[in-house]
């Protein structure tokens, strides 16, 4: 009996450890050269919090919400500098014009599905006015989306305001949960199950010691590459492949956080470089893809008070010639965040309008064999 229990316990431990090996680096695959943060997620940037709400119901509801908070105080009263870069504008990003005009954000960032953007905006208004008790007449809710209609009954608009508020309430500075969760519940990437992914990079002290964190909601296509290796081609599954014409349409939302003291102009420059990371994974920014990057700084000295007795802002920001290391960091972190979303995602089945849909997870075992063939796995780094 003891032997049986020991074997069962050993199996459970092995299964548990295997289940935890969800990020790229757990398999000995390292993207880029810069060191990662403690959790290798966007929450490595001080004060940033992330929360999810996942809605899986019946045969056809596969959707959710992801909330990103720049800090845990009242964001409306203490706005943070921000910028948005549009790589391809086939999307429904709400709140962009005021961010472009004023250079800051004043609510949590919400990611969800395309037809739930108005509901999420409504919830953010409730959150700002009633929960945070702001006596105001205007607020700019910032809501991004991707279309999860392949796996989700999107026309049913099943997400409610309470679900968005739960995602905000669930926000924490812990390691971000990835894969089929929150806004990534019903997404598809490179023909495989996509989802939420995150990564971070830490600059050395002599370059400021700043952290850059990225969170992505992946729902796009192309020809998958991992660390420069043509995985999609090797798996014979990619856009415009003769036997399988996988649509590259979808979208990718990219949220970039940094504690570097950047103004809106240099945040936009940082956001542009995030898209280089998407390109390195093989994404092509197709006609039907809405690809947006939202970048913000958590530097406390740069927060903008809603009301002030002064007509001036006294801010100390990083010079242009200090940006290159941050450009490299966001490039690497975006690439790895996208790949982490694929490695964490699991196969999902749904039934849309009576038709069963099954989106397979990335075949990790096959992928690892391909990467070994190209000498891309460092066995000493495997956990």
C-alpha positions in Angstrom: 0.0 0.0 0.0 2.8 2.4 0.9 4.5 1.7 -2.4 1.3 2.5 -4.3 0.8 5.7 -2.4 4.5 6.7 -3.0 4.0 6.0 -6.7 0.8 8.0 -6.8 2.5 10.9 -4.9 5.5 10.8 -7.2 3.1 10.9 -10.2 1.2 13.8 -8.8 4.4 15.8 -8.1 5.7 15.1 -11.6 2.3 16.1 -13.1 2.2 19.3 -11.0 5.7 20.3 -11.9 5.0 19.6 -15.6 1.8 21.6 -15.4 3.7 24.6 -14.0 6.2 24.5 -16.9 4.2 26.8 -19.1 6.6 29.6 -20.0 9.1 29.3 -22.8 12.1 29.4 -20.5 10.9 26.4 -18.5 11.8 24.3 -21.5 15.3 25.8 -21.9 14.4 28.3 -24.6 15.8 31.8 -24.1 14.7 34.7 -26.4 17.1 37.6 -26.5 20.0 38.5 -24.3 18.7 40.8 -21.6 17.9 39.4 -18.1 14.2 38.9 -17.2 12.4 40.2 -14.1 11.6 38.0 -11.1 8.3 36.7 -12.5 9.0 37.3 -16.2 5.7 39.1 -16.5 4.5 42.7 -16.8 3.9 42.8 -13.0 7.7 42.9 -12.6 7.3 46.6 -13.3 6.7 48.2 -9.8 3.0 49.0 -9.0 1.5 47.3 -12.1 -1.3 44.9 -11.4 -3.2 42.5 -13.6 -6.5 40.7 -13.1 -8.6 38.3 -15.1 -12.2 37.2 -15.4 -12.9 34.1 -17.5 -16.3 33.1 -18.7 -16.7 29.6 -20.0 -20.4 28.5 -20.1 -22.2 25.7 -22.0 -21.0 24.7 -25.5 -20.3 28.0 -27.0 -19.3 30.7 -24.5 -15.5 31.0 -24.4 -14.5 34.6 -23.5 -13.3 36.9 -20.8 -11.7 40.1 -19.5 -8.1 41.1 -18.6 -7.5 44.3 -16.6 -4.1 46.1 -16.4 -3.7 48.7 -13.7 -0.7 51.1 -13.8 -0.9 51.5 -10.0 -3.2 50.6 -7.1 -4.4 54.2 -6.4 -7.1 56.2 -8.1 -5.8 56.3 -11.7 -8.2 59.2 -12.6 -6.8 61.3 -9.8 -3.2 60.3 -10.6 -2.9 59.8 -14.3 0.1 58.2 -15.9 1.9 59.2 -19.1 1.0 57.0 -22.0 1.0 56.6 -25.8 -0.6 54.3 -28.4 0.9 53.1 -31.6 -1.4 51.6 -34.3 0.4 49.0 -36.4 -2.7 48.0 -38.3 -6.0 49.7 -37.4 -8.6 47.0 -38.1 -9.8 47.2 -34.5 -12.1 48.8 -32.0 -9.7 50.4 -29.5 -11.9 52.8 -27.4 -10.3 55.9 -25.8 -7.4 56.4 -28.2 -8.1 60.0 -29.2 -7.8 61.5 -25.7 -4.6 59.5 -25.0 -3.2 60.9 -28.3 -4.2 64.4 -27.4 -3.3 64.6 -23.7 -0.6 61.9 -23.5 -1.9 60.1 -20.4 -4.4 57.5 -19.3 -6.9 57.8 -16.4 -8.5 54.4 -16.1 -7.4 50.8 -15.9 -6.8 49.3 -19.4 -9.3 46.6 -20.2 -8.9 43.9 -22.9 -11.9 41.8 -24.0 -13.7 40.6 -27.1 -14.8 42.9 -29.9 -18.5 43.2 -29.2 -17.9 43.6 -25.4 -16.0 46.9 -25.8 -19.1 49.1 -25.0 -19.9 47.0 -21.9 -16.3 47.3 -20.7 -16.3 51.1 -21.2 -19.6 51.3 -19.3 -18.0 49.4 -16.4 -15.0 51.6 -16.4 -17.2 54.6 -16.0 -19.0 53.0 -13.1 -15.6 52.1 -11.6 -14.3 55.6 -11.9 -17.4 57.5 -10.7 -19.0 55.2 -8.1 -16.2 52.9 -6.8 -13.5 55.5 -6.7 -16.1 58.2 -5.8 -15.0 60.8 -8.3 -17.4 63.7 -8.7 -16.8 64.2 -12.4 -18.6 64.8 -15.7 -16.1 63.2 -18.1 -13.8 60.1 -18.1 -11.9 58.4 -20.9 -12.3 54.6 -20.6 -9.5 52.7 -22.4 -10.7 49.4 -23.9 -8.9 47.1 -26.4 -10.1 44.0 -28.0 -9.6 41.0 -30.3 -12.3 39.0 -32.0 -12.8 35.6 -30.4 -15.8 34.5 -32.6 -14.1 31.3 -33.8 -14.5 29.8 -30.3 -17.0 32.1 -28.7 -20.6 33.0 -29.3 -19.6 36.6 -29.6 -23.0 37.8 -30.8 -24.5 36.7 -27.5 -22.5 39.4 -25.7 -22.4 37.4 -22.6 -20.0 39.6 -20.6 -21.6 41.9 -18.2 -20.4 45.0 -16.4 -20.0 43.0 -13.2 -17.5 40.7 -15.0 -15.3 43.6 -16.0 -15.4 44.9 -12.4 -14.4 41.5 -11.1 -11.4 41.5 -13.4 -10.3 44.8 -11.9 -11.0 43.6 -8.4 -8.9 40.4 -9.1 -5.9 42.5 -10.1 -2.7 41.8 -8.2 1.0 42.3 -8.6 1.7 38.5 -8.6 2.9 36.6 -11.6 0.4 36.9 -14.4 -1.6 33.9 -15.3 -1.2 33.1 -19.0 -2.9 31.1 -21.8 -6.6 30.4 -21.9 -7.6 33.0 -19.3 -9.3 36.4 -19.3 -9.3 38.2 -22.6 -7.3 35.3 -24.1 -9.9 32.6 -23.3 -11.2 32.3 -26.9 -8.3 33.5 -29.0 -6.4 31.8 -31.8 -2.8 32.4 -32.8 -0.9 31.0 -35.9 -3.7 28.5 -36.2 -3.1 27.2 -32.6 -4.7 28.2 -29.4 -3.6 31.6 -28.4 -4.2 33.6 -25.2 -2.7 35.9 -22.7 1.1 36.0 -22.5 3.6 38.2 -20.7 7.3 38.8 -20.3 9.7 41.3 -18.8 13.3 42.6 -19.2 15.6 44.3 -16.6 18.3 46.7 -17.7 21.6 46.7 -16.0 22.3 49.4 -13.3 24.6 51.4 -15.5 21.8 51.8 -18.0 19.3 52.9 -15.3 18.2 49.5 -14.0 14.7 50.1 -15.5 12.2 47.3 -16.1 10.1 46.8 -19.2 7.1 44.5 -19.0 4.8 43.4 -21.8 1.3 41.7 -21.8 -0.3 40.4 -25.0 -3.7 39.2 -26.1 -2.8 37.0 -29.1 -5.3 36.4 -31.9 -3.4 36.7 -35.2 -1.7 34.7 -37.8 1.3 34.3 -40.2 4.2 31.8 -40.2 5.2 31.0 -36.6 8.8 31.4 -35.7 10.5 30.7 -32.3 13.9 32.2 -31.7 14.3 32.5 -35.5 13.4 28.9 -36.3 10.6 28.4 -38.8 8.3 26.3 -36.6 5.2 26.9 -38.7 7.0 25.7 -41.8 8.4 22.7 -40.0 5.0 21.7 -38.7 3.5 22.3 -42.1 0.9 24.6 -40.7 1.0 28.2 -41.8 -0.8 30.9 -43.8 -0.9 30.3 -47.5 0.4 26.7 -47.1 -1.1 24.6 -49.9 -3.0 22.1 -47.7 -4.0 24.4 -44.9 -4.9 28.0 -45.7 -5.0 29.3 -42.1 -6.4 32.8 -41.9 -4.0 35.4 -40.5 -6.8 37.7 -39.5 -7.6 38.4 -35.8 -5.7 41.0 -33.8 -3.0 41.5 -31.2 -3.2 43.8 -28.3 0.1 44.7 -26.7 0.4 46.5 -23.4 3.8 47.8 -22.5 4.7 49.1 -19.0 8.0 50.6 -17.8 9.3 52.3 -14.7 11.6 54.4 -16.8 10.7 58.1 -16.7 9.4 58.5 -20.2 7.1 61.2 -21.6 4.4 60.5 -24.1 6.7 61.1 -27.1 9.2 58.6 -26.0 6.5 56.2 -24.9 5.2 56.2 -28.5 8.7 55.5 -29.7 8.9 52.6 -27.3 5.5 51.3 -28.4 6.6 51.3 -32.1 9.5 48.9 -31.2 7.2 46.4 -29.5 5.8 45.7 -33.0 9.3 44.5 -34.0 8.9 41.7 -31.5 5.6 40.6 -33.0 7.3 40.5 -36.4 10.0 38.2 -35.1 7.3 35.7 -34.1 6.1 35.5 -37.8 3.0 37.7 -37.5 2.2 39.6 -40.7 -0.3 42.3 -39.5 -2.9 41.1 -42.0 -5.7 43.3 -43.5 -8.2 42.0 -40.9 -5.9 42.3 -37.9 -6.2 45.1 -35.3 -2.7 45.5 -33.9 -2.3 48.1 -31.2 0.4 48.9 -28.6 -0.5 50.8 -25.5 2.6 52.0 -23.5 2.7 53.7 -20.2 5.2 54.8 -17.5 4.7 54.1 -13.8 7.4 56.6 -12.7 5.8 58.3 -9.7 7.3 61.7 -10.4 5.5 61.7 -13.8 2.0 61.2 -12.5 -0.4 63.9 -13.5 -2.8 65.1 -10.8 -6.4 65.7 -11.9 -6.3 69.0 -10.1 -3.3 71.2 -9.3 -2.7 74.7 -8.0 0.2 75.1 -10.4 0.0 75.9 -14.1 3.2 73.9 -14.7 4.3 70.3 -14.6 7.8 69.9 -13.2 9.1 66.6 -14.6 12.4 64.9 -15.1 12.3 62.6 -18.2 14.9 60.3 -19.9 16.8 61.8 -22.7 16.4 60.5 -26.3 19.9 58.9 -26.2 18.9 56.8 -23.2 16.2 55.0 -25.2 18.0 52.4 -27.1 18.4 49.8 -24.3 14.6 50.2 -23.6 13.9 49.6 -27.3 15.9 46.4 -27.2 14.1 45.4 -24.0 10.6 45.9 -25.4 11.5 44.1 -28.6 12.6 41.0 -26.7 9.8 41.1 -24.1 7.1 41.3 -26.8 8.5 38.4 -28.7 8.7 36.2 -25.6 5.2 37.3 -24.3 3.6 36.2 -27.6 5.4 32.8 -27.5 4.5 32.4 -23.8 0.8 32.8 -24.7 1.2 29.8 -27.1 3.1 27.7 -24.7 0.6 28.3 -21.9 -2.5 27.8 -24.0 -4.4 24.5 -24.0 -6.6 22.9 -26.6 -10.2 24.3 -26.6 -13.4 22.9 -28.0 -16.6 24.9 -28.7 -19.8 24.6 -30.7 -20.7 27.7 -32.8 -24.0 27.7 -34.6 -24.2 23.9 -34.3 -20.8 23.3 -35.6 -18.1 21.8 -33.3 -14.8 23.8 -33.4 -11.6 22.4 -32.0 -8.5 24.6 -31.8 -5.4 22.5 -30.9 -2.8 23.8 -28.5 0.7 24.3 -29.9 2.2 20.7 -30.1 5.0 21.5 -27.6 6.7 18.1 -27.8 7.1 18.4 -31.6 8.2 22.0 -31.2 10.9 21.0 -28.8 12.2 18.4 -31.1 12.4 20.9 -33.9 14.2 23.4 -31.6 16.7 20.7 -30.5 17.4 20.0 -34.2 18.4 23.6 -34.6 20.4 23.6 -31.3 18.0 26.2 -29.7 17.5 24.5 -26.4 19.9 24.9 -23.5 19.3 21.8 -21.4 21.1 23.4 -18.4 18.4 26.1 -18.3 15.5 23.7 -18.1 13.6 23.5 -14.8 
